[in-house]
C-alpha cells in the first residue's frame, strides 16, 4: 500500500510541475510592451545567428524576443560544412 502512495505522490508532483511550467510559458513576456514600442518606432535589430552578442541581446528579452523587429544578416549556407 505504501508503494502505491509514493507513486501517487510522485505522479501528482510531476503533473503539478508540468501544469505550473505550462502556465508560466503561456503568459506575456516581461518586455512585450518595450519590444512592440521598438517595432512601432521603426527600430530594427540587425543580427547574425552565430554572433554571441546578438544572442545575448535576444536572451535579455526572454519570452518577448519573438516580438523584436529582428533582421537576420547572415546566410546559413555560408557556414555549412560540406
N, CA, C and O atoms as a Tinker XYZ file with bonds, in Angstrom:
   328  protein
     1  N      0.821000   -1.200000    0.000000    73     2
     2  CA     0.000000    0.000000    0.000000    64     1     3
     3  C      0.863000    1.262000    0.000000    63     2     4     5
     4  O      0.544000    2.240000   -0.675000    81     3
     5  N      1.966000    1.231000    0.767000    73     3     6
     6  CA     2.845000    2.395000    0.823000    64     5     7
     7  C      3.505000    2.655000   -0.532000    63     6     8     9
     8  O      3.768000    3.801000   -0.894000    81     7
     9  N      3.769000    1.577000   -1.276000    73     7    10
    10  CA     4.388000    1.716000   -2.586000    64     9    11
    11  C      3.476000    2.512000   -3.523000    63    10    12    13
    12  O      3.944000    3.382000   -4.257000    81    11
    13  N      2.181000    2.215000   -3.495000    73    11    14
    14  CA     1.232000    2.927000   -4.342000    64    13    15
    15  C      1.074000    4.383000   -3.909000    63    14    16    17
    16  O      0.874000    5.261000   -4.748000    81    15
    17  N      1.162000    4.640000   -2.617000    73    15    18
    18  CA     1.057000    6.012000   -2.111000    64    17    19
    19  C      2.230000    6.852000   -2.598000    63    18    20    21
    20  O      2.047000    8.003000   -2.993000    81    19
    21  N      3.436000    6.285000   -2.573000    73    19    22
    22  CA     4.625000    7.002000   -3.028000    64    21    23
    23  C      4.530000    7.285000   -4.525000    63    22    24    25
    24  O      4.873000    8.380000   -4.972000    81    23
    25  N      4.075000    6.322000   -5.289000    73    23    26
    26  CA     3.923000    6.505000   -6.733000    64    25    27
    27  C      2.886000    7.590000   -7.013000    63    26    28    29
    28  O      3.079000    8.422000   -7.900000    81    27
    29  N      1.775000    7.581000   -6.250000    73    27    30
    30  CA     0.735000    8.598000   -6.423000    64    29    31
    31  C      1.280000    9.990000   -6.111000    63    30    32    33
    32  O      0.994000   10.937000   -6.844000    81    31
    33  N      2.050000   10.131000   -5.051000    73    31    34
    34  CA     2.621000   11.427000   -4.673000    64    33    35
    35  C      3.588000   11.916000   -5.748000    63    34    36    37
    36  O      3.553000   13.088000   -6.123000    81    35
    37  N      4.439000   11.040000   -6.240000    73    35    38
    38  CA     5.395000   11.417000   -7.289000    64    37    39
    39  C      4.657000   11.828000   -8.559000    63    38    40    41
    40  O      5.026000   12.811000   -9.201000    81    39
    41  N      3.620000   11.081000   -8.924000    73    39    42
    42  CA     2.839000   11.417000  -10.122000    64    41    43
    43  C      2.132000   12.762000   -9.947000    63    42    44    45
    44  O      2.093000   13.564000  -10.880000    81    43
    45  N      1.578000   13.015000   -8.770000    73    43    46
    46  CA     0.884000   14.279000   -8.515000    64    45    47
    47  C      1.849000   15.456000   -8.588000    63    46    48    49
    48  O      1.517000   16.496000   -9.156000    81    47
    49  N      3.035000   15.301000   -8.019000    73    47    50
    50  CA     4.035000   16.367000   -8.063000    64    49    51
    51  C      4.476000   16.626000   -9.503000    63    50    52    53
    52  O      4.624000   17.780000   -9.903000    81    51
    53  N      4.684000   15.581000  -10.274000    73    51    54
    54  CA     5.089000   15.718000  -11.673000    64    53    55
    55  C      4.015000   16.444000  -12.484000    63    54    56    57
    56  O      4.329000   17.342000  -13.266000    81    55
    57  N      2.775000   16.066000  -12.304000    73    55    58
    58  CA     1.677000   16.707000  -13.038000    64    57    59
    59  C      1.556000   18.175000  -12.633000    63    58    60    61
    60  O      1.351000   19.040000  -13.484000    81    59
    61  N      1.682000   18.457000  -11.332000    73    59    62
    62  CA     1.611000   19.846000  -10.865000    64    61    63
    63  C      2.734000   20.683000  -11.465000    63    62    64    65
    64  O      2.513000   21.830000  -11.851000    81    63
    65  N      3.939000   20.119000  -11.547000    73    63    66
    66  CA     5.078000   20.842000  -12.127000    64    65    67
    67  C      4.851000   21.122000  -13.607000    63    66    68    69
    68  O      5.154000   22.217000  -14.081000    81    67
    69  N      4.333000   20.164000  -14.329000    73    67    70
    70  CA     4.068000   20.352000  -15.759000    64    69    71
    71  C      3.027000   21.453000  -15.969000    63    70    72    73
    72  O      3.191000   22.304000  -16.843000    81    71
    73  N      1.969000   21.438000  -15.177000    73    71    74
    74  CA     0.931000   22.469000  -15.291000    64    73    75
    75  C      1.505000   23.839000  -14.946000    63    74    76    77
    76  O      1.218000   24.822000  -15.629000    81    75
    77  N      2.316000   23.907000  -13.888000    73    75    78
    78  CA     2.909000   25.176000  -13.472000    64    77    79
    79  C      3.774000   25.770000  -14.582000    63    78    80    81
    80  O      3.637000   26.950000  -14.903000    81    79
    81  N      4.660000   24.969000  -15.169000    73    79    82
    82  CA     5.547000   25.472000  -16.215000    64    81    83
    83  C      4.785000   25.798000  -17.504000    63    82    84    85
    84  O      5.171000   26.713000  -18.231000    81    83
    85  N      3.724000   25.071000  -17.790000    73    83    86
    86  CA     2.907000   25.378000  -18.965000    64    85    87
    87  C      2.219000   26.727000  -18.795000    63    86    88    89
    88  O      2.148000   27.514000  -19.740000    81    87
    89  N      1.719000   26.994000  -17.609000    73    87    90
    90  CA     1.069000   28.281000  -17.361000    64    89    91
    91  C      2.068000   29.429000  -17.352000    63    90    92    93
    92  O      1.739000   30.535000  -17.781000    81    91
    93  N      3.269000   29.188000  -16.877000    73    91    94
    94  CA     4.312000   30.213000  -16.858000    64    93    95
    95  C      4.687000   30.637000  -18.277000    63    94    96    97
    96  O      4.844000   31.827000  -18.548000    81    95
    97  N      4.829000   29.682000  -19.167000    73    95    98
    98  CA     5.261000   29.996000  -20.535000    64    97    99
    99  C      4.126000   30.547000  -21.389000    63    98   100   101
   100  O      4.377000   31.126000  -22.445000    81    99
   101  N      2.880000   30.377000  -20.949000    73    99   102
   102  CA     1.742000   30.827000  -21.742000    64   101   103
   103  C      1.498000   32.328000  -21.597000    63   102   104   105
   104  O      0.892000   32.936000  -22.479000    81   103
   105  N      1.947000   32.925000  -20.524000    73   103   106
   106  CA     1.688000   34.337000  -20.270000    64   105   107
   107  C      2.553000   35.245000  -21.118000    63   106   108   109
   108  O      3.445000   34.786000  -21.833000    81   107
   109  N      2.281000   36.542000  -21.032000    73   107   110
   110  CA     3.073000   37.511000  -21.800000    64   109   111
   111  C      4.495000   37.635000  -21.241000    63   110   112   113
   112  O      4.749000   37.339000  -20.073000    81   111
   113  N      5.403000   38.074000  -22.096000    73   111   114
   114  CA     6.779000   38.285000  -21.675000    64   113   115
   115  C      6.917000   39.588000  -20.898000    63   114   116   117
   116  O      6.072000   40.477000  -20.996000    81   115
   117  N      7.975000   39.686000  -20.141000    73   115   118
   118  CA     8.214000   40.858000  -19.303000    64   117   119
   119  C      8.412000   42.126000  -20.131000    63   118   120   121
   120  O      8.034000   43.216000  -19.701000    81   119
   121  N      9.006000   41.983000  -21.321000    73   119   122
   122  CA     9.339000   43.136000  -22.145000    64   121   123
   123  C      8.498000   43.236000  -23.418000    63   122   124   125
   124  O      8.934000   43.836000  -24.400000    81   123
   125  N      7.308000   42.657000  -23.408000    73   123   126
   126  CA     6.440000   42.698000  -24.596000    64   125   127
   127  C      6.157000   44.137000  -25.030000    63   126   128   129
   128  O      6.292000   44.470000  -26.207000    81   127
   129  N      5.769000   44.981000  -24.086000    73   127   130
   130  CA     5.443000   46.369000  -24.427000    64   129   131
   131  C      6.649000   47.104000  -25.010000    63   130   132   133
   132  O      6.520000   47.869000  -25.967000    81   131
   133  N      7.816000   46.865000  -24.426000    73   131   134
   134  CA     9.036000   47.518000  -24.904000    64   133   135
   135  C      9.375000   47.056000  -26.318000    63   134   136   137
   136  O      9.694000   47.875000  -27.180000    81   135
   137  N      9.307000   45.754000  -26.558000    73   135   138
   138  CA     9.613000   45.216000  -27.890000    64   137   139
   139  C      8.628000   45.754000  -28.933000    63   138   140   141
   140  O      9.027000   46.083000  -30.050000    81   139
   141  N      7.356000   45.841000  -28.575000    73   139   142
   142  CA     6.362000   46.381000  -29.505000    64   141   143
   143  C      6.590000   47.868000  -29.755000    63   142   144   145
   144  O      6.389000   48.346000  -30.872000    81   143
   145  N      7.009000   48.603000  -28.724000    73   143   146
   146  CA     7.311000   50.017000  -28.885000    64   145   147
   147  C      8.487000   50.214000  -29.840000    63   146   148   149
   148  O      8.457000   51.102000  -30.693000    81   147
   149  N      9.512000   49.393000  -29.697000    73   147   150
   150  CA    10.658000   49.475000  -30.606000    64   149   151
   151  C     10.214000   49.262000  -32.049000    63   150   152   153
   152  O     10.632000   49.980000  -32.957000    81   151
   153  N      9.363000   48.264000  -32.238000    73   151   154
   154  CA     8.864000   47.955000  -33.578000    64   153   155
   155  C      8.036000   49.115000  -34.140000    63   154   156   157
   156  O      8.182000   49.478000  -35.307000    81   155
   157  N      7.169000   49.695000  -33.305000    73   155   158
   158  CA     6.331000   50.822000  -33.740000    64   157   159
   159  C      7.168000   52.042000  -34.114000    63   158   160   161
   160  O      6.782000   52.806000  -34.998000    81   159
   161  N      8.310000   52.233000  -33.450000    73   159   162
   162  CA     9.170000   53.384000  -33.715000    64   161   163
   163  C     10.077000   53.169000  -34.920000    63   162   164   165
   164  O     10.812000   54.075000  -35.312000    81   163
   165  N     10.031000   51.970000  -35.513000    73   163   166
   166  CA    10.823000   51.697000  -36.704000    64   165   167
   167  C     12.233000   51.203000  -36.418000    63   166   168   169
   168  O     13.074000   51.153000  -37.316000    81   167
   169  N     12.492000   50.837000  -35.166000    73   167   170
   170  CA    13.809000   50.306000  -34.811000    64   169   171
   171  C     13.945000   48.909000  -35.401000    63   170   172   173
   172  O     12.989000   48.134000  -35.384000    81   171
   173  N     15.116000   48.584000  -35.919000    73   171   174
   174  CA    15.378000   47.255000  -36.451000    64   173   175
   175  C     16.605000   46.684000  -35.747000    63   174   176   177
   176  O     17.631000   47.355000  -35.632000    81   175
   177  N     16.496000   45.460000  -35.285000    73   175   178
   178  CA    17.591000   44.752000  -34.630000    64   177   179
   179  C     18.255000   43.882000  -35.687000    63   178   180   181
   180  O     17.761000   42.802000  -36.013000    81   179
   181  N     19.376000   44.357000  -36.220000    73   179   182
   182  CA    20.140000   43.598000  -37.199000    64   181   183
   183  C     21.079000   42.667000  -36.444000    63   182   184   185
   184  O     21.785000   43.102000  -35.534000    81   183
   185  N     21.091000   41.393000  -36.813000    73   183   186
   186  CA    21.934000   40.449000  -36.099000    64   185   187
   187  C     22.307000   39.260000  -36.953000    63   186   188   189
   188  O     21.849000   39.105000  -38.085000    81   187
   189  N     23.156000   38.424000  -36.377000    73   187   190
   190  CA    23.596000   37.191000  -37.035000    64   189   191
   191  C     23.439000   36.036000  -36.048000    63   190   192   193
   192  O     23.734000   36.177000  -34.861000    81   191
   193  N     22.973000   34.898000  -36.549000    73   191   194
   194  CA    22.720000   33.760000  -35.678000    64   193   195
   195  C     23.976000   33.263000  -34.969000    63   194   196   197
   196  O     23.887000   32.674000  -33.892000    81   195
   197  N     25.133000   33.493000  -35.559000    73   195   198
   198  CA    26.385000   32.999000  -34.996000    64   197   199
   199  C     27.029000   33.998000  -34.031000    63   198   200   201
   200  O     28.024000   33.657000  -33.391000    81   199
   201  N     26.511000   35.186000  -33.906000    73   199   202
   202  CA    27.108000   36.247000  -33.094000    64   201   203
   203  C     26.687000   36.112000  -31.621000    63   202   204   205
   204  O     25.498000   36.187000  -31.311000    81   203
   205  N     27.652000   35.915000  -30.714000    73   203   206
   206  CA    27.295000   35.761000  -29.301000    64   205   207
   207  C     26.678000   37.026000  -28.715000    63   206   208   209
   208  O     25.855000   36.933000  -27.805000    81   207
   209  N     27.048000   38.189000  -29.202000    73   207   210
   210  CA    26.492000   39.440000  -28.688000    64   209   211
   211  C     25.012000   39.561000  -29.073000    63   210   212   213
   212  O     24.185000   39.991000  -28.268000    81   211
   213  N     24.697000   39.183000  -30.293000    73   211   214
   214  CA    23.299000   39.209000  -30.740000    64   213   215
   215  C     22.466000   38.203000  -29.936000    63   214   216   217
   216  O     21.346000   38.510000  -29.526000    81   215
   217  N     23.005000   37.021000  -29.715000    73   215   218
   218  CA    22.298000   36.008000  -28.929000    64   217   219
   219  C     22.049000   36.496000  -27.509000    63   218   220   221
   220  O     20.971000   36.275000  -26.955000    81   219
   221  N     23.047000   37.163000  -26.912000    73   219   222
   222  CA    22.876000   37.692000  -25.560000    64   221   223
   223  C     21.792000   38.755000  -25.508000    63   222   224   225
   224  O     21.003000   38.790000  -24.564000    81   223
   225  N     21.745000   39.613000  -26.504000    73   223   226
   226  CA    20.710000   40.650000  -26.538000    64   225   227
   227  C     19.318000   40.024000  -26.642000    63   226   228   229
   228  O     18.382000   40.466000  -25.976000    81   227
   229  N     19.188000   38.996000  -27.479000    73   227   230
   230  CA    17.892000   38.335000  -27.603000    64   229   231
   231  C     17.502000   37.643000  -26.294000    63   230   232   233
   232  O     16.333000   37.659000  -25.909000    81   231
   233  N     18.467000   37.041000  -25.616000    73   231   234
   234  CA    18.182000   36.376000  -24.341000    64   233   235
   235  C     17.693000   37.364000  -23.284000    63   234   236   237
   236  O     16.870000   37.012000  -22.440000    81   235
   237  N     18.194000   38.593000  -23.328000    73   235   238
   238  CA    17.759000   39.598000  -22.360000    64   237   239
   239  C     16.256000   39.860000  -22.460000    63   238   240   241
   240  O     15.626000   40.218000  -21.466000    81   239
   241  N     15.684000   39.687000  -23.638000    73   239   242
   242  CA    14.261000   39.914000  -23.831000    64   241   243
   243  C     13.405000   38.722000  -23.419000    63   242   244   245
   244  O     12.181000   38.830000  -23.351000    81   243
   245  N     14.040000   37.589000  -23.144000    73   243   246
   246  CA    13.299000   36.414000  -22.696000    64   245   247
   247  C     12.207000   36.018000  -23.677000    63   246   248   249
   248  O     12.442000   35.914000  -24.880000    81   247
   249  N     10.998000   35.796000  -23.141000    73   247   250
   250  CA     9.868000   35.392000  -23.994000    64   249   251
   251  C      9.471000   36.493000  -24.969000    63   250   252   253
   252  O      8.819000   36.220000  -25.977000    81   251
   253  N      9.852000   37.717000  -24.686000    73   251   254
   254  CA     9.479000   38.846000  -25.529000    64   253   255
   255  C     10.303000   38.938000  -26.807000    63   254   256   257
   256  O      9.993000   39.747000  -27.681000    81   255
   257  N     11.351000   38.118000  -26.930000    73   255   258
   258  CA    12.205000   38.223000  -28.119000    64   257   259
   259  C     11.454000   37.891000  -29.400000    63   258   260   261
   260  O     11.861000   38.316000  -30.481000    81   259
   261  N     10.374000   37.146000  -29.297000    73   259   262
   262  CA     9.583000   36.827000  -30.501000    64   261   263
   263  C      8.939000   38.077000  -31.093000    63   262   264   265
   264  O      8.550000   38.070000  -32.261000    81   263
   265  N      8.820000   39.150000  -30.309000    73   263   266
   266  CA     8.218000   40.392000  -30.784000    64   265   267
   267  C      9.238000   41.396000  -31.300000    63   266   268   269
   268  O      8.863000   42.439000  -31.835000    81   267
   269  N     10.518000   41.097000  -31.146000    73   267   270
   270  CA    11.553000   42.025000  -31.596000    64   269   271
   271  C     11.549000   42.164000  -33.119000    63   270   272   273
   272  O     11.326000   41.187000  -33.835000    81   271
   273  N     11.792000   43.354000  -33.601000    73   271   274
   274  CA    11.900000   43.552000  -35.050000    64   273   275
   275  C     13.296000   43.112000  -35.510000    63   274   276   277
   276  O     14.139000   43.945000  -35.841000    81   275
   277  N     13.529000   41.792000  -35.525000    73   275   278
   278  CA    14.844000   41.214000  -35.796000    64   277   279
   279  C     15.016000   40.938000  -37.281000    63   278   280   281
   280  O     14.114000   40.411000  -37.933000    81   279
   281  N     16.185000   41.299000  -37.812000    73   279   282
   282  CA    16.521000   41.020000  -39.202000    64   281   283
   283  C     17.832000   40.248000  -39.234000    63   282   284   285
   284  O     18.875000   40.768000  -38.839000    81   283
   285  N     17.776000   39.011000  -39.704000    73   283   286
   286  CA    18.960000   38.160000  -39.803000    64   285   287
   287  C     19.831000   38.639000  -40.956000    63   286   288   289
   288  O     19.358000   38.781000  -42.084000    81   287
   289  N     21.107000   38.887000  -40.667000    73   287   290
   290  CA    22.027000   39.422000  -41.674000    64   289   291
   291  C     23.013000   38.383000  -42.197000    63   290   292   293
   292  O     23.857000   38.696000  -43.037000    81   291
   293  N     22.914000   37.171000  -41.715000    73   291   294
   294  CA    23.856000   36.133000  -42.109000    64   293   295
   295  C     23.141000   35.073000  -42.933000    63   294   296   297
   296  O     21.946000   34.832000  -42.765000    81   295
   297  N     23.889000   34.454000  -43.815000    73   295   298
   298  CA    23.336000   33.392000  -44.640000    64   297   299
   299  C     23.832000   32.064000  -44.086000    63   298   300   301
   300  O     25.038000   31.826000  -44.029000    81   299
   301  N     22.925000   31.211000  -43.686000    73   299   302
   302  CA    23.284000   29.944000  -43.047000    64   301   303
   303  C     24.105000   29.051000  -43.975000    63   302   304   305
   304  O     24.974000   28.319000  -43.501000    81   303
   305  N     23.853000   29.093000  -45.276000    73   303   306
   306  CA    24.567000   28.228000  -46.213000    64   305   307
   307  C     26.074000   28.533000  -46.238000    63   306   308   309
   308  O     26.884000   27.659000  -46.547000    81   307
   309  N     26.437000   29.770000  -45.911000    73   307   310
   310  CA    27.837000   30.154000  -45.893000    64   309   311
   311  C     28.619000   29.347000  -44.861000    63   310   312   313
   312  O     29.814000   29.101000  -45.030000    81   311
   313  N     27.942000   28.938000  -43.797000    73   311   314
   314  CA    28.614000   28.256000  -42.704000    64   313   315
   315  C     28.421000   26.747000  -42.741000    63   314   316   317
   316  O     28.871000   26.042000  -41.837000    81   315
   317  N     27.764000   26.253000  -43.763000    73   315   318
   318  CA    27.527000   24.813000  -43.863000    64   317   319
   319  C     28.855000   24.105000  -44.183000    63   318   320   321
   320  O     29.661000   24.579000  -44.984000    81   319
   321  N     29.045000   22.977000  -43.539000    73   319   322
   322  CA    30.258000   22.185000  -43.761000    64   321   323
   323  C     29.952000   21.113000  -44.789000    63   322   324   325
   324  O     29.015000   20.333000  -44.622000    81   323
   325  N     30.735000   21.074000  -45.844000    73   323   326
   326  CA    30.493000   20.094000  -46.916000    64   325   327
   327  C     31.286000   18.842000  -46.681000    63   326   328
   328  O     31.212000   17.906000  -47.477000    81   327
